[in-house]
Amino acid sequence: MKKLLVACDEYVYQVGNKYFFRELGAVLIKRYLGCFDVIRLVVRAKKVENSELGEYNILIDNKYIEVYPIPFFRGPVQLIKKIRCIQRQIKSSSNGCDACVVRLPSTVATMVLRKVLKKKIPYAVEVVASPWDIMKAEKKILLKCIWWIIHRRLLTECKNADCASYVTEFGLQRIYPDLKLNHYETFYSSVELDKEFFFQGRIFDRKETITICHVSNSIQSYLKGHMTVIKVIKKLSDLGYGNLQVKFVGDGPFIKDIISYSQKLGVFHLISFVGFLNKKQLRSLLIESDVMLFPTYTEGLPRVVIEAMATGLPCLSTKVGGIPELISEEYLFEPDDYMSFANKIIEIISNDELYNRISLENYHKALTYEASVLSEKRNRLLKELYNKINC
Protein backbone atom coordinates (compact mmCIF):
# COMPACT_ATOMS: atom_id res chain seq x y z
CA MET A 1 0.00 0.00 0.00
CA LYS A 2 1.55 3.30 -1.13
CA LYS A 3 0.83 6.54 0.66
CA LEU A 4 1.11 10.00 -0.90
CA LEU A 5 1.79 13.04 1.25
CA VAL A 6 0.13 16.23 -0.04
CA ALA A 7 0.87 19.70 1.30
CA CYS A 8 -0.62 23.00 0.13
CA ASP A 9 -2.05 26.31 1.34
CA GLU A 10 -5.64 25.08 1.30
CA TYR A 11 -7.17 24.75 4.78
CA VAL A 12 -10.07 22.98 6.44
CA TYR A 13 -12.61 23.75 9.13
CA GLN A 14 -12.67 21.36 12.08
CA VAL A 15 -15.76 20.54 14.13
CA GLY A 16 -14.82 18.04 16.83
CA ASN A 17 -13.04 15.23 15.00
CA LYS A 18 -14.60 16.01 11.63
CA TYR A 19 -12.99 18.04 8.87
CA PHE A 20 -14.76 20.11 6.23
CA PHE A 21 -13.56 21.48 2.89
CA ARG A 22 -14.90 24.19 0.67
CA GLU A 23 -15.85 23.09 -2.85
CA LEU A 24 -12.51 23.98 -4.44
CA GLY A 25 -10.47 22.14 -1.80
CA ALA A 26 -12.57 19.00 -2.04
CA VAL A 27 -12.11 18.89 -5.81
CA LEU A 28 -8.39 19.49 -5.46
CA ILE A 29 -7.68 16.64 -3.05
CA LYS A 30 -9.77 14.03 -4.87
CA ARG A 31 -7.47 14.48 -7.87
CA TYR A 32 -4.67 12.68 -6.04
CA LEU A 33 -6.66 9.52 -5.40
CA GLY A 34 -6.24 6.65 -7.83
CA CYS A 35 -2.56 6.16 -8.45
CA PHE A 36 -1.78 6.01 -4.72
CA ASP A 37 -3.75 3.97 -2.20
CA VAL A 38 -3.91 6.57 0.57
CA ILE A 39 -3.56 10.35 0.64
CA ARG A 40 -2.27 12.15 3.72
CA LEU A 41 -3.15 15.82 3.60
CA VAL A 42 -1.09 18.22 5.71
CA VAL A 43 -3.32 21.22 6.15
CA ARG A 44 -4.15 24.09 8.46
CA ALA A 45 -7.25 23.29 10.49
CA LYS A 46 -9.46 26.01 11.93
CA LYS A 47 -11.63 24.89 14.84
CA VAL A 48 -15.19 26.19 14.52
CA GLU A 49 -18.76 25.44 15.49
CA ASN A 50 -21.25 23.89 13.07
CA SER A 51 -22.93 27.25 12.65
CA GLU A 52 -19.65 28.79 11.42
CA LEU A 53 -18.94 26.38 8.57
CA GLY A 54 -20.27 28.63 5.81
CA GLU A 55 -18.78 27.60 2.45
CA TYR A 56 -16.58 25.02 4.25
CA ASN A 57 -19.43 22.53 4.37
CA ILE A 58 -18.11 19.49 2.50
CA LEU A 59 -17.31 16.71 4.96
CA ILE A 60 -14.15 14.71 4.34
CA ASP A 61 -15.60 11.25 4.68
CA ASN A 62 -13.21 9.01 2.78
CA LYS A 63 -11.17 6.27 4.44
CA TYR A 64 -8.43 6.79 1.86
CA ILE A 65 -7.87 10.43 2.84
CA GLU A 66 -6.01 11.16 6.09
CA VAL A 67 -6.17 14.69 7.43
CA TYR A 68 -2.98 15.69 9.23
CA PRO A 69 -3.97 18.97 10.92
CA ILE A 70 -1.58 21.72 11.91
CA PRO A 71 -2.44 24.84 13.94
CA PHE A 72 -4.35 27.41 11.91
CA PHE A 73 -2.64 30.68 11.02
CA ARG A 74 -3.19 33.47 8.55
CA GLY A 75 -0.43 35.91 7.64
CA PRO A 76 3.16 36.29 8.89
CA VAL A 77 2.27 37.61 12.35
CA GLN A 78 0.15 34.58 13.29
CA LEU A 79 2.75 32.29 11.72
CA ILE A 80 5.55 33.73 13.87
CA LYS A 81 3.44 33.35 17.02
CA LYS A 82 2.71 29.67 16.30
CA ILE A 83 5.86 28.65 14.44
CA ARG A 84 7.28 26.34 17.12
CA CYS A 85 4.03 24.50 17.57
CA ILE A 86 3.62 24.17 13.80
CA GLN A 87 7.15 22.86 13.34
CA ARG A 88 6.63 20.26 16.08
CA GLN A 89 3.44 19.10 14.40
CA ILE A 90 5.00 18.90 10.94
CA LYS A 91 8.05 16.99 12.18
CA SER A 92 6.40 13.58 11.84
CA SER A 93 4.05 14.43 8.95
CA SER A 94 6.01 12.38 6.41
CA ASN A 95 6.28 9.22 8.52
CA GLY A 96 5.04 6.22 6.57
CA CYS A 97 4.70 8.14 3.30
CA ASP A 98 6.26 6.93 0.06
CA ALA A 99 6.10 10.08 -2.05
CA CYS A 100 5.08 13.70 -1.75
CA VAL A 101 3.33 16.40 -3.78
CA VAL A 102 3.73 20.04 -2.75
CA ARG A 103 1.72 22.90 -4.26
CA LEU A 104 3.98 25.94 -4.29
CA PRO A 105 4.52 28.66 -3.26
CA SER A 106 3.19 27.72 0.16
CA THR A 107 4.50 28.21 3.68
CA VAL A 108 3.04 24.91 4.87
CA ALA A 109 4.29 22.97 1.83
CA THR A 110 7.79 24.38 2.20
CA MET A 111 8.01 23.32 5.85
CA VAL A 112 6.76 19.85 4.96
CA LEU A 113 9.21 19.56 2.07
CA ARG A 114 12.16 20.15 4.41
CA LYS A 115 11.24 16.98 6.29
CA VAL A 116 10.67 15.09 3.05
CA LEU A 117 14.12 16.01 1.74
CA LYS A 118 15.79 14.74 4.91
CA LYS A 119 14.14 11.35 4.40
CA LYS A 120 14.98 11.35 0.68
CA ILE A 121 11.36 10.73 -0.29
CA PRO A 122 10.67 11.42 -3.99
CA TYR A 123 8.61 14.54 -4.48
CA ALA A 124 6.74 16.49 -7.14
CA VAL A 125 6.13 20.22 -7.24
CA GLU A 126 2.99 21.82 -8.62
CA VAL A 127 3.90 25.46 -9.25
CA VAL A 128 0.79 27.63 -9.23
CA ALA A 129 2.14 31.19 -8.87
CA SER A 130 5.26 33.32 -9.28
CA PRO A 131 6.76 34.90 -6.15
CA TRP A 132 9.08 36.84 -8.47
CA ASP A 133 6.12 38.63 -10.08
CA ILE A 134 4.49 39.25 -6.70
CA MET A 135 7.76 40.74 -5.41
CA LYS A 136 7.95 43.11 -8.38
CA ALA A 137 4.35 44.22 -7.88
CA GLU A 138 4.57 44.64 -4.10
CA LYS A 139 4.97 48.23 -2.87
CA LYS A 140 6.02 47.66 0.74
CA ILE A 141 9.74 47.05 1.26
CA LEU A 142 9.26 44.42 3.98
CA LEU A 143 6.85 42.40 1.84
CA LYS A 144 9.20 42.73 -1.14
CA CYS A 145 11.95 41.15 0.98
CA ILE A 146 9.67 38.34 2.11
CA TRP A 147 8.63 37.53 -1.44
CA TRP A 148 12.28 37.64 -2.59
CA ILE A 149 13.09 34.98 0.03
CA ILE A 150 10.12 32.87 -1.13
CA HIS A 151 11.30 33.30 -4.74
CA ARG A 152 14.82 32.07 -3.91
CA ARG A 153 13.40 29.14 -1.98
CA LEU A 154 11.11 28.14 -4.84
CA LEU A 155 14.05 28.13 -7.23
CA THR A 156 15.71 25.43 -5.11
CA GLU A 157 12.50 23.48 -4.52
CA CYS A 158 11.89 23.21 -8.27
CA LYS A 159 15.52 22.62 -9.17
CA ASN A 160 15.70 19.38 -7.17
CA ALA A 161 12.21 17.97 -7.83
CA ASP A 162 11.72 14.45 -9.21
CA CYS A 163 8.60 15.61 -11.06
CA ALA A 164 7.28 19.07 -11.82
CA SER A 165 4.04 20.54 -13.07
CA TYR A 166 3.32 24.17 -13.85
CA VAL A 167 0.00 25.92 -14.41
CA THR A 168 1.55 27.71 -17.39
CA GLU A 169 2.81 26.17 -20.60
CA PHE A 170 5.93 28.36 -20.71
CA GLY A 171 5.92 31.27 -18.25
CA LEU A 172 6.66 29.75 -14.84
CA GLN A 173 9.01 27.14 -16.29
CA ARG A 174 11.36 29.87 -17.46
CA ILE A 175 11.63 31.34 -13.97
CA TYR A 176 11.56 28.12 -11.92
CA PRO A 177 13.07 25.30 -13.98
CA ASP A 178 13.36 21.71 -12.78
CA LEU A 179 17.00 20.76 -13.34
CA LYS A 180 17.20 17.33 -11.75
CA LEU A 181 18.53 14.60 -14.01
CA ASN A 182 15.76 12.34 -15.43
CA HIS A 183 12.97 14.42 -13.91
CA TYR A 184 9.48 14.36 -15.40
CA GLU A 185 7.84 17.66 -16.36
CA THR A 186 4.38 18.67 -17.56
CA PHE A 187 1.89 21.53 -17.33
CA TYR A 188 -1.78 21.73 -16.41
CA SER A 189 -4.13 24.22 -14.84
CA SER A 190 -5.81 23.86 -11.44
CA VAL A 191 -9.17 24.63 -13.00
CA GLU A 192 -11.92 22.01 -12.90
CA LEU A 193 -14.24 22.41 -15.88
CA ASP A 194 -16.68 19.62 -16.61
CA LYS A 195 -18.72 19.65 -19.80
CA GLU A 196 -21.78 21.03 -18.00
CA PHE A 197 -19.94 24.24 -17.07
CA PHE A 198 -19.41 25.33 -20.68
CA PHE A 199 -21.86 27.73 -22.29
CA GLN A 200 -21.87 28.07 -26.08
CA GLY A 201 -23.78 30.51 -28.21
CA ARG A 202 -23.40 33.75 -26.24
CA ILE A 203 -24.70 36.57 -28.41
CA PHE A 204 -24.37 40.16 -27.23
CA ASP A 205 -27.65 41.98 -26.92
CA ARG A 206 -27.85 45.60 -25.93
CA LYS A 207 -29.39 45.45 -22.48
CA GLU A 208 -30.28 48.42 -20.32
CA THR A 209 -27.34 47.71 -18.00
CA ILE A 210 -23.88 46.46 -18.90
CA THR A 211 -22.55 44.07 -16.23
CA ILE A 212 -18.80 43.84 -15.62
CA CYS A 213 -17.55 41.12 -13.30
CA HIS A 214 -14.33 40.64 -11.35
CA VAL A 215 -13.62 37.33 -9.57
CA SER A 216 -11.12 36.83 -6.75
CA ASN A 217 -12.21 34.54 -3.93
CA SER A 218 -9.69 36.06 -1.52
CA ILE A 219 -9.91 39.87 -1.45
CA GLN A 220 -6.91 40.70 0.72
CA SER A 221 -4.88 43.31 -1.20
CA TYR A 222 -4.74 45.52 -4.28
CA LEU A 223 -2.84 42.85 -6.25
CA LYS A 224 -5.93 41.52 -8.06
CA GLY A 225 -6.61 44.95 -9.53
CA HIS A 226 -9.81 45.92 -7.71
CA MET A 227 -8.77 49.58 -7.53
CA THR A 228 -8.14 49.70 -11.27
CA VAL A 229 -11.66 48.36 -11.83
CA ILE A 230 -13.02 51.27 -9.78
CA LYS A 231 -11.00 53.74 -11.89
CA VAL A 232 -12.31 52.14 -15.08
CA ILE A 233 -15.90 52.50 -13.88
CA LYS A 234 -15.27 56.11 -12.93
CA LYS A 235 -13.86 56.83 -16.40
CA LEU A 236 -16.75 55.11 -18.18
CA SER A 237 -19.25 56.95 -16.00
CA ASP A 238 -17.59 60.29 -16.82
CA LEU A 239 -17.85 59.43 -20.53
CA GLY A 240 -21.59 59.00 -20.20
CA TYR A 241 -21.81 55.25 -19.67
CA GLY A 242 -23.94 55.39 -16.57
CA ASN A 243 -25.75 52.15 -17.36
CA LEU A 244 -23.02 50.03 -15.77
CA GLN A 245 -22.74 47.72 -12.80
CA VAL A 246 -19.72 45.88 -11.41
CA LYS A 247 -20.06 42.64 -9.48
CA PHE A 248 -17.09 41.66 -7.31
CA VAL A 249 -16.99 37.96 -6.41
CA GLY A 250 -15.14 36.95 -3.24
CA ASP A 251 -14.62 38.16 0.29
CA GLY A 252 -11.85 39.48 2.50
CA PRO A 253 -10.59 42.39 4.61
CA PHE A 254 -9.64 44.55 1.59
CA ILE A 255 -13.32 45.11 0.72
CA LYS A 256 -13.51 48.05 3.09
CA ASP A 257 -10.70 49.79 1.16
CA ILE A 258 -12.48 49.16 -2.15
CA ILE A 259 -15.71 50.60 -0.75
CA SER A 260 -13.91 53.65 0.59
CA TYR A 261 -12.17 54.28 -2.73
CA SER A 262 -15.36 53.85 -4.76
CA GLN A 263 -17.14 56.31 -2.47
CA LYS A 264 -14.28 58.78 -2.91
CA LEU A 265 -14.64 58.55 -6.71
CA GLY A 266 -18.42 58.71 -6.53
CA VAL A 267 -19.16 55.33 -8.11
CA PHE A 268 -20.09 53.26 -5.06
CA HIS A 269 -23.67 53.00 -6.34
CA LEU A 270 -22.38 51.13 -9.41
CA ILE A 271 -20.64 48.29 -7.54
CA SER A 272 -21.75 45.30 -5.48
CA PHE A 273 -20.06 42.45 -3.63
CA VAL A 274 -21.67 39.05 -4.07
CA GLY A 275 -19.38 37.07 -1.73
CA PHE A 276 -18.21 33.51 -2.30
CA LEU A 277 -19.98 31.55 -4.99
CA ASN A 278 -20.08 27.81 -5.60
CA LYS A 279 -19.42 26.57 -9.12
CA LYS A 280 -23.06 26.59 -10.16
CA GLN A 281 -23.58 30.12 -8.85
CA LEU A 282 -20.38 31.33 -10.49
CA ARG A 283 -21.42 29.90 -13.85
CA SER A 284 -24.72 31.76 -13.63
CA LEU A 285 -23.01 35.05 -12.78
CA LEU A 286 -20.53 34.68 -15.66
CA ILE A 287 -23.31 33.93 -18.13
CA GLU A 288 -25.28 36.95 -16.94
CA SER A 289 -22.21 39.24 -17.21
CA ASP A 290 -21.13 41.07 -20.36
CA VAL A 291 -17.38 41.50 -19.76
CA MET A 292 -14.82 40.21 -17.28
CA LEU A 293 -12.30 42.82 -16.15
CA PHE A 294 -9.32 41.31 -14.34
CA PRO A 295 -6.42 43.83 -14.10
CA THR A 296 -4.30 41.63 -11.84
CA TYR A 297 -0.69 42.45 -10.94
CA THR A 298 0.48 38.86 -10.58
CA GLU A 299 -0.78 35.39 -11.56
CA GLY A 300 0.18 31.87 -12.43
CA LEU A 301 -2.66 30.90 -14.73
CA PRO A 302 -5.93 32.23 -13.25
CA ARG A 303 -8.75 29.68 -13.02
CA VAL A 304 -11.29 32.50 -13.00
CA VAL A 305 -10.28 33.67 -16.47
CA ILE A 306 -10.53 30.17 -17.93
CA GLU A 307 -13.94 29.72 -16.27
CA ALA A 308 -15.13 33.01 -17.75
CA MET A 309 -13.85 32.02 -21.19
CA ALA A 310 -15.71 28.71 -20.91
CA THR A 311 -18.96 30.70 -20.86
CA GLY A 312 -17.86 32.73 -23.89
CA LEU A 313 -17.32 35.87 -21.81
CA PRO A 314 -14.95 38.49 -23.31
CA CYS A 315 -12.05 39.01 -20.86
CA LEU A 316 -9.67 41.92 -20.38
CA SER A 317 -6.61 41.34 -18.21
CA THR A 318 -2.85 41.93 -17.91
CA LYS A 319 0.38 40.59 -19.41
CA VAL A 320 1.48 38.68 -16.29
CA GLY A 321 2.11 35.00 -15.62
CA GLY A 322 0.43 32.67 -18.09
CA ILE A 323 -2.41 35.05 -19.02
CA PRO A 324 -0.88 35.78 -22.48
CA GLU A 325 -1.27 32.02 -23.11
CA LEU A 326 -5.03 32.52 -22.76
CA ILE A 327 -5.87 35.97 -24.11
CA SER A 328 -4.73 37.81 -27.24
CA GLU A 329 -2.32 40.69 -26.66
CA GLU A 330 -4.82 43.31 -27.88
CA TYR A 331 -6.94 42.60 -24.77
CA LEU A 332 -4.07 42.81 -22.28
CA PHE A 333 -2.81 45.99 -20.62
CA GLU A 334 -0.68 47.16 -17.70
CA PRO A 335 -2.49 46.62 -14.37
CA ASP A 336 -2.98 50.35 -13.70
CA ASP A 337 -3.77 51.41 -17.29
CA TYR A 338 -7.42 52.15 -16.60
CA MET A 339 -7.74 54.34 -19.70
CA SER A 340 -6.89 51.46 -22.05
CA PHE A 341 -9.23 49.10 -20.20
CA ALA A 342 -12.07 51.63 -20.42
CA ASN A 343 -11.49 52.29 -24.12
CA LYS A 344 -11.40 48.57 -24.92
CA ILE A 345 -14.64 47.94 -23.03
CA ILE A 346 -16.30 50.69 -25.09
CA GLU A 347 -14.94 49.16 -28.28
CA ILE A 348 -16.22 45.67 -27.39
CA ILE A 349 -19.71 46.65 -26.27
CA SER A 350 -20.13 48.97 -29.27
CA ASN A 351 -19.37 46.33 -31.89
CA ASP A 352 -21.66 43.28 -31.92
CA GLU A 353 -19.53 41.46 -34.49
CA LEU A 354 -16.34 41.97 -32.44
CA TYR A 355 -18.08 40.92 -29.22
CA ASN A 356 -19.41 37.71 -30.72
CA ARG A 357 -16.05 36.86 -32.30
CA ILE A 358 -14.21 37.25 -28.99
CA SER A 359 -16.87 35.15 -27.28
CA LEU A 360 -16.45 32.28 -29.72
CA GLU A 361 -12.64 32.42 -29.58
CA ASN A 362 -12.67 32.32 -25.77
CA TYR A 363 -15.08 29.39 -25.71
CA HIS A 364 -12.89 27.29 -28.01
CA LYS A 365 -9.72 28.19 -26.09
CA ALA A 366 -11.35 27.08 -22.82
CA LEU A 367 -12.20 23.70 -24.34
CA THR A 368 -8.49 22.83 -24.17
CA TYR A 369 -8.80 23.05 -20.35
CA GLU A 370 -11.78 20.71 -20.07
CA ALA A 371 -11.56 18.32 -17.11
CA SER A 372 -10.86 15.11 -19.04
CA VAL A 373 -7.97 16.76 -20.90
CA LEU A 374 -6.27 18.01 -17.73
CA SER A 375 -7.03 14.86 -15.75
CA GLU A 376 -4.94 12.82 -18.15
CA LYS A 377 -1.94 15.08 -17.56
CA ARG A 378 -2.35 15.04 -13.77
CA ASN A 379 -2.59 11.26 -13.67
CA ARG A 380 0.54 10.94 -15.78
CA LEU A 381 2.46 13.09 -13.27
CA LEU A 382 1.33 10.89 -10.36
CA LYS A 383 2.28 7.71 -12.24
CA GLU A 384 5.72 9.11 -12.96
CA LEU A 385 6.13 10.05 -9.29
CA TYR A 386 4.97 6.58 -8.25
CA ASN A 387 7.66 5.07 -10.47
CA LYS A 388 10.31 7.14 -8.68
CA ILE A 389 9.68 5.22 -5.44
CA ASN A 390 12.63 2.96 -4.60
CA CYS A 391 14.43 3.97 -7.81
C-alpha positions in Angstrom: 0.0 0.0 0.0 1.6 3.3 -1.1 0.8 6.5 0.7 1.1 10.0 -0.9 1.8 13.0 1.2 0.1 16.2 0.0 0.9 19.7 1.3 -0.6 23.0 0.1 -2.1 26.3 1.3 -5.6 25.1 1.3 -7.2 24.7 4.8 -10.1 23.0 6.4 -12.6 23.7 9.1 -12.7 21.4 12.1 -15.8 20.5 14.1 -14.8 18.0 16.8 -13.0 15.2 15.0 -14.6 16.0 11.6 -13.0 18.0 8.9 -14.8 20.1 6.2 -13.6 21.5 2.9 -14.9 24.2 0.7 -15.9 23.1 -2.8 -12.5 24.0 -4.4 -10.5 22.1 -1.8 -12.6 19.0 -2.0 -12.1 18.9 -5.8 -8.4 19.5 -5.5 -7.7 16.6 -3.0 -9.8 14.0 -4.9 -7.5 14.5 -7.9 -4.7 12.7 -6.0 -6.7 9.5 -5.4 -6.2 6.7 -7.8 -2.6 6.2 -8.5 -1.8 6.0 -4.7 -3.8 4.0 -2.2 -3.9 6.6 0.6 -3.6 10.4 0.6 -2.3 12.1 3.7 -3.1 15.8 3.6 -1.1 18.2 5.7 -3.3 21.2 6.1 -4.2 24.1 8.5 -7.3 23.3 10.5 -9.5 26.0 11.9 -11.6 24.9 14.8 -15.2 26.2 14.5 -18.8 25.4 15.5 -21.2 23.9 13.1 -22.9 27.3 12.7 -19.7 28.8 11.4 -18.9 26.4 8.6 -20.3 28.6 5.8 -18.8 27.6 2.4 -16.6 25.0 4.2 -19.4 22.5 4.4 -18.1 19.5 2.5 -17.3 16.7 5.0 -14.1 14.7 4.3 -15.6 11.3 4.7 -13.2 9.0 2.8 -11.2 6.3 4.4 -8.4 6.8 1.9 -7.9 10.4 2.8 -6.0 11.2 6.1 -6.2 14.7 7.4 -3.0 15.7 9.2 -4.0 19.0 10.9 -1.6 21.7 11.9 -2.4 24.8 13.9 -4.3 27.4 11.9 -2.6 30.7 11.0 -3.2 33.5 8.5 -0.4 35.9 7.6 3.2 36.3 8.9 2.3 37.6 12.4 0.2 34.6 13.3 2.8 32.3 11.7 5.5 33.7 13.9 3.4 33.4 17.0 2.7 29.7 16.3 5.9 28.6 14.4 7.3 26.3 17.1 4.0 24.5 17.6 3.6 24.2 13.8 7.1 22.9 13.3 6.6 20.3 16.1 3.4 19.1 14.4 5.0 18.9 10.9 8.0 17.0 12.2 6.4 13.6 11.8 4.0 14.4 9.0 6.0 12.4 6.4 6.3 9.2 8.5 5.0 6.2 6.6 4.7 8.1 3.3 6.3 6.9 0.1 6.1 10.1 -2.0 5.1 13.7 -1.8 3.3 16.4 -3.8 3.7 20.0 -2.7 1.7 22.9 -4.3 4.0 25.9 -4.3 4.5 28.7 -3.3 3.2 27.7 0.2 4.5 28.2 3.7 3.0 24.9 4.9 4.3 23.0 1.8 7.8 24.4 2.2 8.0 23.3 5.9 6.8 19.8 5.0 9.2 19.6 2.1 12.2 20.2 4.4 11.2 17.0 6.3 10.7 15.1 3.0 14.1 16.0 1.7 15.8 14.7 4.9 14.1 11.3 4.4 15.0 11.4 0.7 11.4 10.7 -0.3 10.7 11.4 -4.0 8.6 14.5 -4.5 6.7 16.5 -7.1 6.1 20.2 -7.2 3.0 21.8 -8.6 3.9 25.5 -9.2 0.8 27.6 -9.2 2.1 31.2 -8.9 5.3 33.3 -9.3 6.8 34.9 -6.1 9.1 36.8 -8.5 6.1 38.6 -10.1 4.5 39.3 -6.7 7.8 40.7 -5.4 7.9 43.1 -8.4 4.3 44.2 -7.9 4.6 44.6 -4.1 5.0 48.2 -2.9 6.0 47.7 0.7 9.7 47.0 1.3 9.3 44.4 4.0 6.9 42.4 1.8 9.2 42.7 -1.1 12.0 41.2 1.0 9.7 38.3 2.1 8.6 37.5 -1.4 12.3 37.6 -2.6 13.1 35.0 0.0 10.1 32.9 -1.1 11.3 33.3 -4.7 14.8 32.1 -3.9 13.4 29.1 -2.0 11.1 28.1 -4.8 14.1 28.1 -7.2 15.7 25.4 -5.1 12.5 23.5 -4.5 11.9 23.2 -8.3 15.5 22.6 -9.2 15.7 19.4 -7.2 12.2 18.0 -7.8 11.7 14.5 -9.2 8.6 15.6 -11.1 7.3 19.1 -11.8 4.0 20.5 -13.1 3.3 24.2 -13.8 0.0 25.9 -14.4 1.5 27.7 -17.4 2.8 26.2 -20.6 5.9 28.4 -20.7 5.9 31.3 -18.3 6.7 29.8 -14.8 9.0 27.1 -16.3 11.4 29.9 -17.5 11.6 31.3 -14.0 11.6 28.1 -11.9 13.1 25.3 -14.0 13.4 21.7 -12.8 17.0 20.8 -13.3 17.2 17.3 -11.7 18.5 14.6 -14.0 15.8 12.3 -15.4 13.0 14.4 -13.9 9.5 14.4 -15.4 7.8 17.7 -16.4 4.4 18.7 -17.6 1.9 21.5 -17.3 -1.8 21.7 -16.4 -4.1 24.2 -14.8 -5.8 23.9 -11.4 -9.2 24.6 -13.0 -11.9 22.0 -12.9 -14.2 22.4 -15.9 -16.7 19.6 -16.6 -18.7 19.7 -19.8 -21.8 21.0 -18.0 -19.9 24.2 -17.1 -19.4 25.3 -20.7 -21.9 27.7 -22.3 -21.9 28.1 -26.1 -23.8 30.5 -28.2 -23.4 33.8 -26.2 -24.7 36.6 -28.4 -24.4 40.2 -27.2 -27.7 42.0 -26.9 -27.8 45.6 -25.9 -29.4 45.4 -22.5 -30.3 48.4 -20.3 -27.3 47.7 -18.0 -23.9 46.5 -18.9 -22.5 44.1 -16.2 -18.8 43.8 -15.6 -17.6 41.1 -13.3 -14.3 40.6 -11.4 -13.6 37.3 -9.6 -11.1 36.8 -6.7 -12.2 34.5 -3.9 -9.7 36.1 -1.5 -9.9 39.9 -1.5 -6.9 40.7 0.7 -4.9 43.3 -1.2 -4.7 45.5 -4.3 -2.8 42.9 -6.2 -5.9 41.5 -8.1 -6.6 45.0 -9.5 -9.8 45.9 -7.7 -8.8 49.6 -7.5 -8.1 49.7 -11.3 -11.7 48.4 -11.8 -13.0 51.3 -9.8 -11.0 53.7 -11.9 -12.3 52.1 -15.1 -15.9 52.5 -13.9 -15.3 56.1 -12.9 -13.9 56.8 -16.4 -16.7 55.1 -18.2 -19.2 57.0 -16.0 -17.6 60.3 -16.8 -17.8 59.4 -20.5 -21.6 59.0 -20.2 -21.8 55.2 -19.7 -23.9 55.4 -16.6 -25.8 52.1 -17.4 -23.0 50.0 -15.8 -22.7 47.7 -12.8 -19.7 45.9 -11.4 -20.1 42.6 -9.5 -17.1 41.7 -7.3 -17.0 38.0 -6.4 -15.1 36.9 -3.2 -14.6 38.2 0.3 -11.9 39.5 2.5 -10.6 42.4 4.6 -9.6 44.6 1.6 -13.3 45.1 0.7 -13.5 48.1 3.1 -10.7 49.8 1.2 -12.5 49.2 -2.1 -15.7 50.6 -0.7 -13.9 53.7 0.6 -12.2 54.3 -2.7 -15.4 53.8 -4.8 -17.1 56.3 -2.5 -14.3 58.8 -2.9 -14.6 58.6 -6.7 -18.4 58.7 -6.5 -19.2 55.3 -8.1 -20.1 53.3 -5.1 -23.7 53.0 -6.3 -22.4 51.1 -9.4 -20.6 48.3 -7.5 -21.8 45.3 -5.5 -20.1 42.5 -3.6 -21.7 39.1 -4.1 -19.4 37.1 -1.7 -18.2 33.5 -2.3 -20.0 31.5 -5.0 -20.1 27.8 -5.6 -19.4 26.6 -9.1 -23.1 26.6 -10.2 -23.6 30.1 -8.8 -20.4 31.3 -10.5 -21.4 29.9 -13.8 -24.7 31.8 -13.6 -23.0 35.0 -12.8 -20.5 34.7 -15.7 -23.3 33.9 -18.1 -25.3 37.0 -16.9 -22.2 39.2 -17.2 -21.1 41.1 -20.4 -17.4 41.5 -19.8 -14.8 40.2 -17.3 -12.3 42.8 -16.1 -9.3 41.3 -14.3 -6.4 43.8 -14.1 -4.3 41.6 -11.8 -0.7 42.5 -10.9 0.5 38.9 -10.6 -0.8 35.4 -11.6 0.2 31.9 -12.4 -2.7 30.9 -14.7 -5.9 32.2 -13.2 -8.7 29.7 -13.0 -11.3 32.5 -13.0 -10.3 33.7 -16.5 -10.5 30.2 -17.9 -13.9 29.7 -16.3 -15.1 33.0 -17.8 -13.8 32.0 -21.2 -15.7 28.7 -20.9 -19.0 30.7 -20.9 -17.9 32.7 -23.9 -17.3 35.9 -21.8 -15.0 38.5 -23.3 -12.1 39.0 -20.9 -9.7 41.9 -20.4 -6.6 41.3 -18.2 -2.9 41.9 -17.9 0.4 40.6 -19.4 1.5 38.7 -16.3 2.1 35.0 -15.6 0.4 32.7 -18.1 -2.4 35.0 -19.0 -0.9 35.8 -22.5 -1.3 32.0 -23.1 -5.0 32.5 -22.8 -5.9 36.0 -24.1 -4.7 37.8 -27.2 -2.3 40.7 -26.7 -4.8 43.3 -27.9 -6.9 42.6 -24.8 -4.1 42.8 -22.3 -2.8 46.0 -20.6 -0.7 47.2 -17.7 -2.5 46.6 -14.4 -3.0 50.3 -13.7 -3.8 51.4 -17.3 -7.4 52.2 -16.6 -7.7 54.3 -19.7 -6.9 51.5 -22.1 -9.2 49.1 -20.2 -12.1 51.6 -20.4 -11.5 52.3 -24.1 -11.4 48.6 -24.9 -14.6 47.9 -23.0 -16.3 50.7 -25.1 -14.9 49.2 -28.3 -16.2 45.7 -27.4 -19.7 46.6 -26.3 -20.1 49.0 -29.3 -19.4 46.3 -31.9 -21.7 43.3 -31.9 -19.5 41.5 -34.5 -16.3 42.0 -32.4 -18.1 40.9 -29.2 -19.4 37.7 -30.7 -16.1 36.9 -32.3 -14.2 37.3 -29.0 -16.9 35.1 -27.3 -16.4 32.3 -29.7 -12.6 32.4 -29.6 -12.7 32.3 -25.8 -15.1 29.4 -25.7 -12.9 27.3 -28.0 -9.7 28.2 -26.1 -11.3 27.1 -22.8 -12.2 23.7 -24.3 -8.5 22.8 -24.2 -8.8 23.1 -20.4 -11.8 20.7 -20.1 -11.6 18.3 -17.1 -10.9 15.1 -19.0 -8.0 16.8 -20.9 -6.3 18.0 -17.7 -7.0 14.9 -15.8 -4.9 12.8 -18.2 -1.9 15.1 -17.6 -2.3 15.0 -13.8 -2.6 11.3 -13.7 0.5 10.9 -15.8 2.5 13.1 -13.3 1.3 10.9 -10.4 2.3 7.7 -12.2 5.7 9.1 -13.0 6.1 10.1 -9.3 5.0 6.6 -8.2 7.7 5.1 -10.5 10.3 7.1 -8.7 9.7 5.2 -5.4 12.6 3.0 -4.6 14.4 4.0 -7.8 
